């Protein structure tokens, strides 16, 4: 049974031949490109120009005016804020590992952010089958407060203050 990447490699070689230098393939991560490259080499049976591979994140960064913050600077800023907010004198070398974890968690929170919808728009978002009596209304200020509390909890939890 052929794998999905075998079908993809066959299709690419059939459509573009072995000069793939002008082709760009977008993958969710870098790892997938390694496996497709292996499959292309195996199927071509001769030297070929490899296509250009990008991740989805790289594609968006290339076409955005925004830039991704430098992780070291972000951790240093986070360390400074942590010490100011807590009155701690935590050293950067001790904080650094937790800073990496916190940045990854903040990134996950940002990527998976769920909008809080007022009661009148919930049925538009979730469909007509929603039982409004069982759903408590959430005001935008309450949603922000919950979000801020959750971020503070994560911050203090990972920094060992809880």
N, C-alpha and C positions, 0 to 999 in steps of 0.2 A: 504494500500500500504506500502510495506516495505521500510525502509530507506536504504541508502547505507551502513551505519554502521551496520545495522542489518544483511545484507548480509555478510559483512566482519566478524562480530562476529560469525555468524553461520559457515562460512567456517573455521575460526580458530579453533573453538571448535570441528568441525568435523575432521579436520586434526590432531590436537595435543591434544585433550582431555582437561582436566581441570588442568593439570600441565603445566603451561605456563612459568615457571620460567626460562627456557632456550631459550625462544623466545624473540627477540628484534624487536620492531615495530617502524618504522621511520615515523614521522609526520612533517608537516610544522611548527607546533607550539605545545605548551604544552596543550592548551585547548582541542584539538581534542582527546588527550589521555584520558581525563576525561570522555568524552562521550562514547568512545569505552569501557572503563572499566565498565561503568554503563550498557552498552548493554551486555557485557560478563557475568556480574553477573546476570542480568535479565534472560538471556537465559540458564545459566547453572543450576539454581535452587539448587545449592549446593556450598559449599566453593570451591574456586579455588585459585591457585597460579597465581598472576598477572604477565603479561609479563613485560619486561623491555621496557620503552618508551624513545626514543631520538628524539630531533628535528633535522632537517637537519643541522642546524648550529652546534649543538653539535657533530654530526657525523663527519662533516668536521674538526672541531677543534680536535677531538680525533685522526684523521689520518693525521694531518698536523704538520709540524715542527714549523710553525708560531704560535704565541700566540696573543690573543686579549689583547689590552692595558687596563690597569686599568682605569676606567672612571674618578675617582677622580684625578689621576695623569695627565691624558690627559687634563682635564679641567684646572688644575693648570698650565700646560705647555702652554695651549692656552691663559690663562689669562696673563701669563708673556709675551708671544709674542705680545698679543694685546697691553699691556701697553708700550712695547718697540717700536712697530710700530707706535702707535698713539701719544706717549708722554703723555698719560693719566695716572692718578694715581687712576684708578678705583679699588675699593676694591674687594677682591675675593668674599665676601659674596653677593655683589650686582651683580657681574659678573656671579656667579655660575649658575643661572637659564638660562641665555642666553648661557652660555657655553654648557649646556646640549642640548639646541635647536641646536646650531651650530654643535656639534658632531653628532647629529642625521641627520642633513642636509648633512654634509660631508659624512656620511655613505650612505645616499640615493644617493648622487652624485656618490660615488664610486661604489655602487651596480648597478646603472643604466647607467654607463658610456657608451657612444656611441663612437665607433671608427670613426675617420675622415679618409675617404678613398680618395686617389688621384684620379683624373679624370679617368685614364686608368683602374683602378680596380673597379670602381663603377658598371659597367655593370655586372661584375662577382659577385658582392655582391648583387645587387638589381635586377638582371635579365636584359634581353635584351630590355625590354619595356621602359627603362629610356630615357627621352628626354634630351640629353646632352647639347643642346643649352640653356635650362632653368636652368641648374645647374651650379652655379659658382664654379670654382676650389678653393679648400681650401688647402693651403700648410700646412705641419705639424707645422711649426713655428707659423702660423696664428691660427691654432687650439689650440695650447698651450696657446697663448696669450688670445684668447677668453675664454678658460677654466680658466686661472688665473684671468682674469678680473671678471668673474662670481663669483668665489670663494671670491675675495676681496669684490665684491658688497654684497654678502650674509653676509660676516663677518661684514662689516660696517653697513649694514641695520639692522641686528639683534642687534647690539650693540648700536643702537640709534644715530649713527653719520650721518645718511642721513636724 
